[in-house]
């Protein structure tokens, strides 16, 4: 994936980065002030958001200025007024961020500096011997919260129907500009650089061999890592694969009808993508072209942020358009609140500007560079269901392909047990 431009980043001291986090976000961290020679140190990380930050959030929610009701009976104009009012009413009264904070602080969290940027991550070592190291990357509008429910099944499989030999050591980083990782101050932090940073992170943790997984942006980063093929990366698994053939993408861009000769699954994929291109891609168009402009509204209004995210939760979960059939209010609000408290609406959107290509369509362009083994799981609620024919064409070293019967774009969040079983199956042959 090409970035618009790349500049050298001005390195900041860790103490300055810590001050920036605390003063801007309003949370306390267990950070140690260190100089540059110690910047590769892995330091413990703890979250505690100030009461003032939480009180301000509730005040902003409860003073929302609402638009008029939509003029349609469906969601063709976006999130319906009644649904977002119910969600934000709960957010401003009964929702408890402290429970989310406790969930995160119950896990081993750390921070380390890579290429001048502080990266926050969760690192859980399995109690089982010879666990396979796995780094999982979240997406947008997700976060580490979308991956927490797979921690148990992946690291302690015997408690979830698996075997000891199915165990993983798990590393879950927050992408730059997301969550509690530092925000880039210059351009250049696209998928290629993040992928390289993840390899540095895994080796800094002492892993000589490991595997990588991702959905949404995590898939893009896993693909980037596979192209780079650093020593020790054994294989990748993606659940949003880049499989759209160039000639299909060209037709979609021009707004043409489905080409003749497509199989039933290829035609279904085309129709799903056509819907995205014509009706569902406005969110990405804004972030690709104007992330800063978009960020002003999302940063100032929690209701704007919540509705922007809820639109995608409704559309991308395997729920028939109602995200609450797949995720609870608390689960969605944990994620939304994390973006609010860390003030990352704009910085997270900037990743789209950095990588302004079509993430679904890199066949014969970038996936052809991938030589290491690739595993793919297709979930029925994904933005489109990648046909096996397109997947084989895209990934020349496809070693695992499976179509499952439930789950959507947020696969680990929606179906943690099924997702974990897919990880065990996909990476089984890469264990010692």
N, C-alpha and C positions, 0 to 999 in steps of 0.2 A: 504494500500500500504506500503510495507516494504522499509526502506531506507538502504543503504549500511552500514552505521554506524552512530552513534550519539555521538557527543561530547558536552560538556558544552561550551557555547559561552562566550568569554571574553567581558564583558560589556564595552562599550565606553560611554563617556559623550556625551550629546547632542551637546555641542559646537564642539567637535571633529568631530562628524558626519556631522555637518553643514559645517565645514571647508573642510572635505573630498568631500562633494557634490560640493561645489563652486569651489574648486581648480581643480577637475578632470573634471567636466562637463562644467564649464564656464557659469553658470547661477546664478542669484541672487534670494534668497528666503527671505521671511519675517519670519525668525526664531528667536526665543528668546533663549539666552543661559541660560539654567537652570541646576540645579544639579539633582542627581538621585532621590531625594525625590519628585521632581516635574516631573519626566519622564512620568507619565501617563497623563500629561496635554495635552489637545487638542489645537493645535496652528494653527493660520491662515497660509495659504501657498500661495505663489504667484510665478509665473514663469517669468523670463526674461533672455533669453539666450544672451550671449554677442555677439556683432557684430564680434569680432575676431573668435569665434567658427563657425559662419555662413560663414564668408569669407573663413576660412580654408576648410570647407566642400565643398564649390563651387570649390575651387582650386583643391582639391583631385578628385572631379567628373570630372573636365575638363581636367585632366591629366591622365585619365584611360588608362592603357595598355590593349588593346583588344585581345582576342583570335581569331583564324580563325573562319569563319562561320561554322555552323553545317553542317554535311554531309547528312542530311535527310530533308524532306520537312515538317515533322510534329514536335511535341514537345517531341518525344520519347527520345531525348538526353538532354532535358531540355529546359530552356527558349531560344527562338530564338534570335539570335544576333540583328536582326532588331528591335524587340520589346523592348529589354532592352536599346538599343541605343536611341530610341525615348524617353523612359521614363527618362533616365538619362540626356539627352540633355535638356529636360524641367526642370528637377530638378536643373541643374547647371546654369540655366538662369532665367526662369520666375517664378519658384515656390517661394512662399512667406511663410516662417515659421511664420512670425509675425501674419498672419491670424489664424493659428492653435493655437498659443499662446493666442490670444485674445479669441478664443472659450473656451479654458480651463479656462482662468482667469475670464470669465464671469460667471463661476459657483463657488459655495462655496467650496473651497478646504481647506484641513486641513492636519495636520501631527500629529501622536502620536507614542509613543514608546511602543512596545509590545514585551515582552521577549528579551529586549535589542536591538531591531531593529526598526528603524523609518519607519513607514508605512504611505504613502501618500494616501489620499482618497478624493473623492467628496461626499458631503452629501447634498442632496436636500430635503427639507421638503415640502410636499404638502400643498397648501392653504386650502384643503378640510379636514373636520373633520374626525377622525377615519381612517385616511389613514393607510394601512397595511405596516409595515416596511419590506423592501426587500433589501437584499444584493446580488449584481450580480458580478460574477467573470469572468474576461476576460480570454483569452487563449493565445497561441503562434501560429503564429507570430502576434497576436493581442495585444491590449492594451486598455486603457480606451477609446481611440478614437473609437473603434468598438462599443461602447455602448452609445455614446453621442446622437445619433439620437432617442433613446428611452426615453430620459429624459423627454421631453415634454409630449408624449403620456401617460407615466406611472404616472407622478406626477400631470399632469393637464388634465385628460381624457376628461373633458367636451369640451375642445378645439379641441379634436381629435376624436369625434364621440362616446365617452364613457359617463359614468355617474359619478356623484360625488362619489358615493359609490365604484367606481372602482379604486380610487386613491391609490397610493403607496408613502410612504417616501422612498427615494432611496439612497443607499450607494454603491459607486463604488470604491473599493480599487485597487491600483496597487499591484500585487503580489511581494513578496520579490525578489530582483534582476531584477525587471521590472520597467520601467518608472522611476518615481521620488521616489519610495520606496528604502530604503537602501539595499545594496547588502550583503548577508550573508558572513561572514568571515570564518565560519566553516561549516562542514556538518551538516545535520539534518533538514534543512528546506524543508521537503517534504510535500505532501498533508495533512497528519495528523496534522502536526504542524501548517500549514497555516489555516486549518479548525478550529483548536482550537483558533488561533489568531483572526479569524473573529468573533467567538462567544464573545471573550473578547471585541473586537471593538464594536459590537452591544450593549453589555451591558454597555460599557463605555459611549455610546451615549444615554443611558437611556431607551433602549428598553427591555421590559420584554419578549415580544413575537415577533417573526419575521419569515420570510421565506427566503430561499436561492435559487439562480438560477445560472446555469452556462452552458457554452458550451466549448468544448475542455478541457483545464486544469480546467476550471470552473466547468465542469461536474465532474471531478475527485475529486475536492475539495468539491463540494456539496455532493457527495457520502460519502466522508470521514466525513463530518459533520453529515450526516444522521446516519452513523455507531456510531459515538460518542454520538449522540442524547442528546446534552446539553439541560438543562431545558430552555424552551422558544422557541426552534426551532420547529415550527409547521409542516413544510413540506418542500420538495425541488422540484424543477423542473429542468430537464436537457434536453438539445437538442443534446447531444452526449452520449446516454446511454450505460452503460456497460452490454451488453446482449448476447455476443457470448458464446454459451455453450462450456464446456470444450472439449467434443468430437469433436466439429467442429473446435475448435482452434488447436487440435492435428493434424487433417487432414491437416489444412492449413500449419502448421509448417513443415509437411512432404512432402508438395507439391502434395498431392493427389487430385483426382477428387472429385466433389461434391458427398456426400453420397446419396444413393437412399432413397426415401421416403420423401424428402423435399418438402414442398409446393412451389408454384411459388415464393412467396415473400421470403421464406427462401433460395431458390436457387439463387435468384437475389442478396440477401445479401451475400451469400457465394462467388459469382463471384466477387462482388465489393471488398470484403475483400481479395480474392486471388490476385487481381490486386495490392492491397496495399502491401501485403506480398512479391510479386515477383518483382514489378516494382516501387512502389511508397513509399517504406518505408526507403529508404536510408538516407534521412534527419534525421529521428529519430535514426537510427542505429549509425550515427556519434555522435549525441548528447548524446545518452545513454552511449556510450563507450568512446568518446574522446571529450567532450565539450570544454576543454581547447585548444586542438590542433586546433579544428575548429574555436575557437574564435579569434585566431591570425589573420587569413585572414579576417574574418568578421569585426574585430575591426579596421584593417588597411585600408581596401578598402570599401568606400561607395557603389561602383558598385557591389562588391561581396555581400554585405549585401542586396542591392536592388534585385539582381537577385535571391538570395536564398529565399527571401520572395515572390517575384513575381511568382516564380515557384509554391508556395502553393496557392497564390491568384488565379492563373489561374486554378489550379486543383480543388480547393475546393469551389469556388463560383459556383452558379447556372448560368453559363455563357457559357457553351459549350467550355471551354478552353481559353476564352479571358476575363480576369478579368475586363477589362474596360467596359464590358456590364453590370456589376453589381456594380462596384465601379468607382469613378472618379480618375483621376491621382492624384489630390490633396488629396483625401481621403487616397489613398494608401501611398502617400509620407508623409502625416502627421504622419502616423504610423511608417514608415521606418525611418523618420528623428528623431522621438522621441527615437528610439533605438540607433541611431547614437549619438545624442547629450548627452544622458545619459550613453553612453558607456556600454550598457547592452547586447550586442550580446553574450558574453561568460557567464555572470551571469544568463541570461534567459535560456540558453541551459543547465546549470547545474541542473535545475529542472528535466530534463529527466534522468540525471545520478542518482539523488536522488531517483527517482521512476522508476526503470528499469523493471517494469512489463508491461504486455499488458493491456492498459487501457480499451480495448473493452471486455476483457475476465476476468471477476471476478465472474461470476455466480457460485454458490455453494461454492465460496471461501470467498468473501467479501460482495457481495450484500445480501447474506443470513443473514448477521448480521443486515441489515437495517430493523427496525421495524416501523419507522415513515412513514407517507404517502409520496408517490412519484408520481410526474406528469411528463409525457414525451410528447414532440412534435417531430415528425419526419419530417425533411425537405428534399425535393427531391434531393438537391444538396449536402447532407451530404456525408462524406466519404463512409458510407454505410447506407442503410435505415433499421433500426432495425425493424424486424417483430414483430407484437404484440405478437405472440406465444412465442418468445424468451424473450420479455420484461416482460411478465407476469411470466415467469419462473424465471427471474432474481430478479424482485422486487415484493416480496410477498404482499406488501401493495400498489399496483398500483391503484391510485384513478382517474387518468386522462391519457388518451392516445389519441393522434390525429395525423393524417397524413395530412399535408397541401400540397398545390399544387405548391408553389414557394419558393425560398430561399435556401441557402446552408449552409455550415459549419459556416459562419459568419452571422448567422441568424439575429441578432439585427442590424447589419451593413447594410445588404442587403435589408431586409424587416422590417423596424422598426415598421410600423403600424401593420402588421400581427403578428409580434413578441409580440407587446404590447397586442393585442387582445388575444393571447394565454396565456399571463401572467394573464390577467383578468379572463379568463375562468378557468385556472388551479388552481388558488388560491381563487376562489370565495367562497368556502365553509369554508375558514379559517378566514373569517372576523367576527368581533363581531356582 
